[in-house]
Amino acid sequence: PNLNPPFFAVLVWPLAQLEYAAAWAVWCMVSLCCALLSMGLFVCAYVPQGENRWKWVALASVALLAYFPTYASFAYGQTTFFILLLLVAGWDALRNGRDCSAGVWLGLAASLKPFVALFFLALLFARHVRATAFFVVTCAVAGAVGLMMAGWGAHLDYWRIAGDVTWLAASWNASFAGYFSRIFGGGENIPWADA
């Protein structure tokens, strides 16, 4: 079953109009671009102006592409690098005082993967009021678009399917629920605490 919210389905609807192989190729190319842009944004934030930034961006990009989970993300068609780009763009905007755009970027990420909504608390506790407000508005707009385009049934199916997940403790699940279920139990695993 699709474990992405209806807003995600609305965004990828154009790909569904293509043949499977073509859609997968487009998905992988856009995902690769998102990965490389993320590395560029991140590295440029830390490399001083006088140094050769392209060298460091290239090294970071090669390291990312040589990392096995990157391969797995491409092979399984995951949303990893789309979310990464939104998170890095939000982080970069926030650190440069652009609270409104930070809220939009992080809100879009949370609209695609609900566990990212934890940034709402981080923004709230850090007293980034404008970023928090734009985060909430972006999530509300994305939810409304998903609701209008996919309907209530798609939303109810999404929450039902998400509630039926039994593989929380899988090693590739990076969510907080996955982390804590590996330690304390839940789903289909024997908890580490018992060991």
C-alpha positions in Angstrom: 0.0 0.0 0.0 1.0 3.6 -0.5 2.4 5.1 2.7 2.5 8.6 1.4 -0.3 11.1 2.1 -2.8 12.1 -0.6 -1.0 15.4 -1.2 2.0 13.4 -2.4 -0.2 11.5 -4.8 -1.4 14.8 -6.3 2.2 16.0 -6.8 3.2 12.8 -8.6 0.0 12.4 -10.7 1.8 13.7 -13.8 4.3 10.8 -13.6 1.4 8.4 -13.5 0.6 9.5 -17.0 3.9 8.1 -18.3 5.0 4.5 -19.0 6.4 2.9 -15.9 10.1 2.9 -17.1 9.9 6.5 -18.2 8.3 7.6 -14.9 10.9 5.7 -12.9 13.7 7.3 -15.0 12.3 10.8 -14.5 11.8 10.1 -10.8 15.4 9.0 -10.4 16.8 12.0 -12.3 14.8 14.5 -10.3 15.7 12.7 -7.1 19.4 12.8 -8.1 19.1 16.6 -8.8 17.5 17.1 -5.4 20.4 15.1 -3.8 23.1 17.2 -5.5 21.3 20.5 -4.8 21.0 19.5 -1.1 24.8 18.8 -1.0 25.5 22.1 -2.7 23.3 24.1 -0.3 24.7 22.4 2.7 28.4 22.6 1.8 28.2 26.2 0.5 26.9 27.2 3.9 30.1 26.0 5.6 32.9 26.5 3.1 34.4 30.0 3.3 34.0 32.3 0.4 37.6 32.2 -0.7 37.9 28.4 -0.9 37.0 26.3 -3.9 33.4 25.4 -3.0 32.9 23.3 -6.1 35.6 20.9 -4.9 33.9 20.4 -1.6 30.4 20.1 -3.2 31.9 17.5 -5.6 33.5 15.5 -2.7 30.3 15.6 -0.6 28.2 14.5 -3.6 30.6 11.6 -4.4 30.4 10.6 -0.7 26.6 10.7 -0.8 26.4 8.7 -4.0 28.8 6.1 -2.7 26.7 5.6 0.4 24.7 2.3 0.2 21.4 3.8 1.5 21.6 6.3 -1.4 21.6 3.4 -3.8 18.7 1.8 -1.9 16.7 5.0 -2.0 17.1 5.2 -5.8 16.4 1.4 -6.3 13.2 1.5 -4.3 12.1 4.9 -5.6 12.0 6.5 -2.2 11.2 10.2 -1.5 14.4 10.6 0.5 16.1 13.3 -1.5 13.0 15.3 -2.2 12.5 15.5 1.6 16.2 16.2 2.1 16.2 19.2 -0.3 13.1 20.6 1.5 14.8 20.2 4.9 18.1 21.7 3.8 16.3 24.6 2.1 14.3 25.2 5.3 17.5 25.0 7.4 19.3 27.4 5.1 16.4 29.8 5.1 16.1 29.7 8.9 19.8 30.3 9.5 19.8 33.3 7.1 16.8 34.9 8.8 14.2 34.1 6.1 11.7 32.7 8.6 8.7 32.8 6.2 10.4 30.7 3.5 11.8 28.4 6.1 8.3 27.7 7.3 7.1 27.0 3.8 10.0 24.6 3.0 9.6 22.7 6.3 5.8 22.7 5.9 6.0 21.2 2.5 8.3 18.5 3.9 5.9 17.7 6.7 3.0 17.6 4.1 4.9 14.8 2.3 6.2 12.9 5.3 4.1 13.6 8.5 7.0 12.7 10.9 8.7 15.9 9.8 5.9 17.8 11.6 8.2 17.5 14.7 9.9 20.6 13.3 6.7 22.4 14.3 7.7 21.9 17.9 11.3 23.0 17.2 10.2 26.2 15.5 7.7 26.9 18.3 10.1 26.3 21.1 12.8 28.4 19.4 10.2 31.2 19.1 10.4 31.4 15.4 6.8 32.7 15.3 6.7 33.6 11.6 8.3 30.3 10.5 5.8 28.4 12.7 2.9 30.3 11.2 4.0 29.7 7.7 4.7 26.0 8.5 1.1 25.6 9.7 -0.4 27.5 6.8 1.7 25.5 4.3 0.5 22.2 5.9 -3.1 23.4 5.9 -2.9 24.4 2.2 -1.2 21.1 1.2 -3.8 19.2 3.2 -6.6 21.1 1.5 -5.2 20.5 -2.0 -4.9 16.8 -1.2 -8.4 16.7 0.1 -9.9 18.6 -2.9 -8.0 16.5 -5.5 -8.1 13.0 -3.8 -11.1 13.3 -1.6 -11.9 12.1 2.0 -11.7 8.4 1.0 -8.0 8.7 0.1 -7.3 10.4 3.5 -9.2 7.8 5.5 -7.4 5.0 3.6 -4.0 6.7 4.2 -4.6 6.9 8.0 -6.0 3.3 8.1 -3.0 2.0 6.1 -0.5 3.9 8.3 -2.1 2.5 11.4 -1.7 -1.1 10.1 2.1 -0.9 9.8 3.7 -3.8 11.6 7.3 -3.3 10.4 8.2 -0.2 12.6 11.3 -1.9 13.9 12.8 -2.5 10.5 16.4 -1.3 10.3 15.7 1.1 7.4 12.8 2.8 9.2 14.3 6.1 10.4 11.2 7.4 12.2 11.1 8.0 15.9 8.5 5.2 16.3 10.9 2.9 14.5 13.8 3.9 16.7 11.9 3.4 20.0 10.1 0.2 18.9 13.6 -1.4 18.2 14.5 -0.6 21.8 11.3 -1.2 23.7 9.2 -3.4 21.4 6.3 -2.9 19.0 5.4 -4.3 15.7 6.9 -7.7 14.9 10.3 -7.4 16.7 11.8 -8.6 19.9 12.9 -5.5 21.7 16.6 -4.8 22.5 15.5 -4.1 26.1 14.6 -7.8 26.5 18.1 -8.8 25.2 
